[in-house]
Amino acid sequence: MPNIKAAIKWQRQTDRRTVRNLDVKTRLKTLFKKAKANPDQAASVEGQFDKAARKGIIHPNKAARKKARLARAIRTAAAAAAAAPIATATVAKKRTTKKK
């Protein structure tokens, strides 16, 4: 425990900032997961990462890395969704030919 009055105040300030920053980081993680599931929210999530980086809550490179990973996940999911109906149609076609 600090002996100097100013150091005691610094400790209080640090504790407040830690709680606030942890809240923002937790919210970013949740938004990231939701955006991976629902790509329509990706733009707002990217903005939140930029805002957190601007305020110094996370490192700017971390924000860039998260945004890139989110974009890649959305792109992969879109490609998988586009390929899924084709694969389903071919499987259904093969099954109908075997039954006859």
Contact map, one row per residue, 1 for C-alpha under 8 A:
1110000100000000000000000000000000000000000000000000000000000000000000000000000000000000000000000000
1111101100000000000000000000000000000000000000000000000000000000000000000000000000000000000000000000
1111101100000000000000000000000000000000000000000000000000000000000000000000000000000000000000000000
0111111100000000000000000000000000000000000000000000000000000000000000000000000000000000000000000000
0111111110000000000000000000000000000000000000000000000000000000000000000000000000000000000000000000
0001111111000000000000000000000000000000000000000000000000000000000000000000000000000000000000000000
0111111111100000000000000000000000000000000000000000000000000000000000000000000000000000000000000000
1111111111110000000000000000000000000000000000000000000000000000000000000000000000000000000000000000
0000111111111000000000000000000000000000000000000000000000000000000000000000000000000000000000000000
0000011111111100000000000000000000000000000000000000000000000000000000000000000000000000000000000000
0000001111111110000000000000000000000000000000000000000000000000000000000000000000000000000000000000
0000000111111111000000000000000000000000000000000000000000000000000000000000000000000000000000000000
0000000011111111100000000000000000000000000000000000000000000000000000000000000000000000000000000000
0000000001111111110000000000000000000000000000000000000000000000000000000000000000000000000000000000
0000000000111111111000000000000000000000000000000000000000000000000000000000000000000000000000000000
0000000000011111111100000000000000000000000000000000000000000000000000000000000000000000000000000000
0000000000001111111110000000000000000000000000000000000000000000000000000000000000000000000000000000
0000000000000111111111000000000000000000000000000000000000000000000000000000000000000000000000000000
0000000000000011111111100000000000000000000000000000000000000000000000000000000000000000000000000000
0000000000000001111111110000000000000000000000000000000000000000000000000000000000000000000000000000
0000000000000000111111111000000000000000000000000000000010000000000000000000000000000000000000000000
0000000000000000011111111100000000000000000000000000000000000000000000000000000000000000000000000000
0000000000000000001111111110000000000000000000000000000000000000000000000000000000000000000000000000
0000000000000000000111111111000000000000000000000001000010000000000000000000000000000000000000000000
0000000000000000000011111111100000000000000000000000000011000000000000000000000000000000000000000000
0000000000000000000001111111110000000000000000000000000000000000000000000000000000000000000000000000
0000000000000000000000111111111000000000000000000000000000000000000000000000000000000000000000000000
0000000000000000000000011111111100000000000010011000000000000000000000000000000000000000000000000000
0000000000000000000000001111111110000000000000000000000000000000000000000000000000000000000000000000
0000000000000000000000000111111111000000000000000000000000000000000000000000000000000000000000000000
0000000000000000000000000011111111100000000010000000000000000000000000000000000000000000000000000000
0000000000000000000000000001111111110000000010000000000000000000000001000000000000000000000000000000
0000000000000000000000000000111111111000000000000000000000000000000000000000000000000000000000000000
0000000000000000000000000000011111111100100000000000000000000000000000000000000000000000000000000000
0000000000000000000000000000001111111111110010000000000000000000000001000000000000000000000000000000
0000000000000000000000000000000111111110010000000000000000000000000001001100000000000000000000000000
0000000000000000000000000000000011111110000000000000000000000000000000000000000000000000000000000000
0000000000000000000000000000000001111111110000000000000000000000000000000000000000000000000000000000
0000000000000000000000000000000000111111110000000000000000000000000000000100000000000000000000000000
0000000000000000000000000000000000100111111000000000000000000000000000000000000000000000000000000000
0000000000000000000000000000000001100111111110000000000000000000000000000000000000000000000000000000
0000000000000000000000000000000000110111111111000000000000000000000001100000000000000000000000000000
0000000000000000000000000000000000000001111111100000000000000000000000000000000000000000000000000000
0000000000000000000000000000000000000000111111110000000000000000000000000000000000000000000000000000
0000000000000000000000000001001100100000111111111000000000000000000000000000000000000000000000000000
0000000000000000000000000000000000000000011111111100000000000000001000000000000000000000000000000000
0000000000000000000000000000000000000000001111111110000000000000000000000000000000000000000000000000
0000000000000000000000000001000000000000000111111111000000000000000000000000000000000000000000000000
0000000000000000000000000001000000000000000011111111100000000010011000000000000000000000000000000000
0000000000000000000000000000000000000000000001111111110000010010000000000000000000000000000000000000
0000000000000000000000000000000000000000000000111111111000000000000000000000000000000000000000000000
0000000000000000000000010000000000000000000000011111111111000010000000000000000000000000000000000000
0000000000000000000000000000000000000000000000001111111111110010000000000000000000000000000000000000
0000000000000000000000000000000000000000000000000111111110010000000000000000000000000000000000000000
0000000000000000000000000000000000000000000000000011111111000000000000000000000000000000000000000000
0000000000000000000000000000000000000000000000000001111111100000000000000000000000000000000000000000
0000000000000000000010011000000000000000000000000001111111100000000000000000000000000000000000000000
0000000000000000000000001000000000000000000000000001101111110110000000000000000000000000000000000000
0000000000000000000000000000000000000000000000000000100111111110000000000000000000000000000000000000
0000000000000000000000000000000000000000000000000100110001111111000000000000000000000000000000000000
0000000000000000000000000000000000000000000000000000000000111111100000000000000000000000000000000000
0000000000000000000000000000000000000000000000000000000001111111110000000000000000000000000000000000
0000000000000000000000000000000000000000000000001101100001111111111000000000000000000000000000000000
0000000000000000000000000000000000000000000000000000000000011111111100000000000000000000000000000000
0000000000000000000000000000000000000000000000000000000000001111111110000000000000000000000000000000
0000000000000000000000000000000000000000000000001000000000000111111111000000000000000000000000000000
0000000000000000000000000000000000000000000001001000000000000011111111100000000000000000000000000000
0000000000000000000000000000000000000000000000000000000000000001111111110000000000000000000000000000
0000000000000000000000000000000000000000000000000000000000000000111111111000000000000000000000000000
0000000000000000000000000000000100110000010000000000000000000000011111111100000000000000000000000000
0000000000000000000000000000000000000000010000000000000000000000001111111110000000000000000000000000
0000000000000000000000000000000000000000000000000000000000000000000111111111000000000000000000000000
0000000000000000000000000000000000010000000000000000000000000000000011111111100000000000000000000000
0000000000000000000000000000000000010010000000000000000000000000000001111111110000000000000000000000
0000000000000000000000000000000000000000000000000000000000000000000000111111111000000000000000000000
0000000000000000000000000000000000000000000000000000000000000000000000011111111100000000000000000000
0000000000000000000000000000000000000000000000000000000000000000000000001111111110000000000000000000
0000000000000000000000000000000000000000000000000000000000000000000000000111111111000000000000000000
0000000000000000000000000000000000000000000000000000000000000000000000000011111111100000000000000000
0000000000000000000000000000000000000000000000000000000000000000000000000001111111110000000000000000
0000000000000000000000000000000000000000000000000000000000000000000000000000111111111000000000000000
0000000000000000000000000000000000000000000000000000000000000000000000000000011111111100000000000000
0000000000000000000000000000000000000000000000000000000000000000000000000000001111111110000000000000
0000000000000000000000000000000000000000000000000000000000000000000000000000000111111111000000000000
0000000000000000000000000000000000000000000000000000000000000000000000000000000011111111100000000000
0000000000000000000000000000000000000000000000000000000000000000000000000000000001111111110000000000
0000000000000000000000000000000000000000000000000000000000000000000000000000000000111111111000000000
0000000000000000000000000000000000000000000000000000000000000000000000000000000000011111111100000000
0000000000000000000000000000000000000000000000000000000000000000000000000000000000001111111110000000
0000000000000000000000000000000000000000000000000000000000000000000000000000000000000111111111000000
0000000000000000000000000000000000000000000000000000000000000000000000000000000000000011111111100000
0000000000000000000000000000000000000000000000000000000000000000000000000000000000000001111111110000
0000000000000000000000000000000000000000000000000000000000000000000000000000000000000000111111111000
0000000000000000000000000000000000000000000000000000000000000000000000000000000000000000011111111100
0000000000000000000000000000000000000000000000000000000000000000000000000000000000000000001111111110
0000000000000000000000000000000000000000000000000000000000000000000000000000000000000000000111111111
0000000000000000000000000000000000000000000000000000000000000000000000000000000000000000000011111111
0000000000000000000000000000000000000000000000000000000000000000000000000000000000000000000001111111
0000000000000000000000000000000000000000000000000000000000000000000000000000000000000000000000111111
0000000000000000000000000000000000000000000000000000000000000000000000000000000000000000000000011111
